[in-house]
Amino acid sequence: MKMTFLGAANEVTGSMHLVESPQGRLLIDCGMFQGHRRQAEKKNRTFQTAPDTVDAVVLSHAHIDHSGRLPLLHARGFNGNIYATSATRDLCSIMLRDSAHIQQMDAEYINRKRAKNGEEPVDPLYSQLDGTKVLRHIVSVGYGRRFSPVPGVSGRLVDAGHILGAALIRLDFNGVSPPLRFGYAVDLGRPGMPILRDPESLADDGPLDVLVLESTYGGRHHDPPEDMEAELGGLVNRVVERGGKLVIPAFSVGRTQNVLYSLHKLFIEERIPSVPVFVDSPLSVNATDVFKMHPECYDDEAASFVEDGGSVFTHRSMHYVSSLAESKTLQRRRRPAIIISASGMCEAGRILHHLKNTITNERNAVGIVGYMAEHTLGRRLVERHEQIKIFGKMYPVRCEIATMNGFSAHADHDGLLDYADSVAGPDTRIFLVHGEEKATAPLLAALRERGHTNTTVTSSGMTVDL
């Protein structure tokens, strides 16, 4: 048996890992790389393994950096099953087609420039039809239910506590000697976060033989989940008192819904004024509808909230914006408001227009509620650059930049260590993925200090014998 790390190895996005055994070739995740445009274009169009030789895919969750290349995999010849939870399938049904639409719009923009220079046009990565066709291959699996992706391999998905439908993956390779217990904890959520249940164990029958572990927040510590509502409430009150706007870049799936839930509670408890909240992203609106469809994924608090007060995501101050015309009206708004918009890393979408109209005014604020990868506009905001470029023009950053890492849906340094301790023994081989070097280095040192000496930091294209 061997495993090859094809993406999100010594980097944060583009998760894709190939496990080869005598029983077949399994791909775990098939994500899109996000970063520099040219680098992303090259990485996303190239598969390091032939798609038509992959027997099955096991998908951890619907975020595009984990699912975004599934349509291209299918278009290039993959014809097997894709195993995921039902909520992940429902989210993929909107997210993959939305991704295809973005690819098409990007290609049209690039081709207008190429035409002026007499250059050949480029094709989008895949079409909306590709995004629809691949859905036929997704097999829904309930949490905790056994499935067999290939003969001789038993799989089980357990709650990751990350986003709706996200799963940690357990694979038991029974056709090899000795049998191998394999765990995939990417993306690992946090205990105590709103709406969703806490992460579950991958090793209820003893330590794993192999653990693939994310390292996104290695060396970093989050504020306690219970503090994030107070932090958000304080920011809202400061902005409203100044007569400004609060713009929150947020991933359409997961982060947007967490922020809405917290705002809803703050409204009910009268800790913030009834300032209007606009969710300005068609994908966020559709994703929130999917959240409403899956209350079986809610934790006890969210389930009680629904039972006592109706929908988690419905309040008289909340407005969902789909049309471009209404979005443009928001950009011209001068009265206090909260605007939640995608994309989460500020690289594309309507958020760019809101930032352009927000950051130069000191009355306003930008609330950062998620991880910002290197070389993204969001990272430059977190690093508080004095000026940032939007649509080719430089804008001075005069507004408040508030980073609220309590909203992170990823386990932090201590959470990763604690989870590793709970599922791995001293002989477990641990492979670190999904992290930049400055995150993997401290996590590696801490794991080894705790006795997990057989821990390796992976790199793209690395193959290991299992």
C-alpha angles and dihedrals in degrees: 000000000000140000128210122198105219100171145004089038110137086351134070107236139050098053112199130143130175121211116191122194135157086265096058149292115292125191116205108205125340105215137173121246114235122198138072107021097233094044092046092048092054096044095045095050094049125076115195089206129045108260093215090060094058111101099195144349127224109202121203098195146330103264108125093239086063103032106020100103097048092100090053092046089055094043089054094055112283110141105166135103125286112210119208141134119278092249090053090051091051092049091047089054090067101027099052093049090046089051090051090051090052090049090052094048091047091050092050091051093048093045092055088059093043091051091056089054094045092247128146115264122252126228124232115256089252140338132252087250089058088051090054098043095055091058088071088068097054112106112199115227124186121230110275095011118129121238135169113226090183130002113284094021122099118200134193131181119211129186113279096190088222110106133338109304095003114151141195109221128230119188124182113198102204096165094071129071116268098021113246126224109208127188131189115196101179119150097018116190132211131258116246098027118143126264100005133073122255121268115279130222123267092197112056089140099051137295119329121247092218129021124186105199132186119235103188095129100030109149092017132098128208127220111254113276090237090062097054097080091052090048092050092045091052091051093049092050093049093051095045091048089054091048092241141128128257114215117193119191105207139167109257092233120054106349096056091052093047091053092048091050092051093047090049091055092046090052093049092048090047092234091133131033120258094266114163117261118206121195100202107188127086090213092051090051092051093043091052088054088055090051088055089054095057111055088147086078094055124106121236094268094053091044090053090046090056092046093050103036112014126244119016090220102044124090132144090248094053120092127181116215122201106151121084090223092060090045090056089051089056091053090060094046114121101178122090114283143145115237120191112190143161150276100065096214094041094243099124144351135053094322089077091062092048092049091049089055095042115039099066094061117078092208090067132073140204115216114209110203103163147040116291115205123221118280094022128122088239091059090052089054091050089050088051099234110192091230133021132192119238121176090349096306128105118236126188114238106229101147127091115274110205119187112201106184092172087085093061112126092204126089112252128225096286093041091054092049093048093049092049090051090052098052106024132067130200091275096048115116109227123196119194118216138159099048143099119243094259088059101040095049098062092040091051091051093048094048092051090047088056091053100267092124096156093072123131133190107222130219131202112282094013114148121200131187111237 
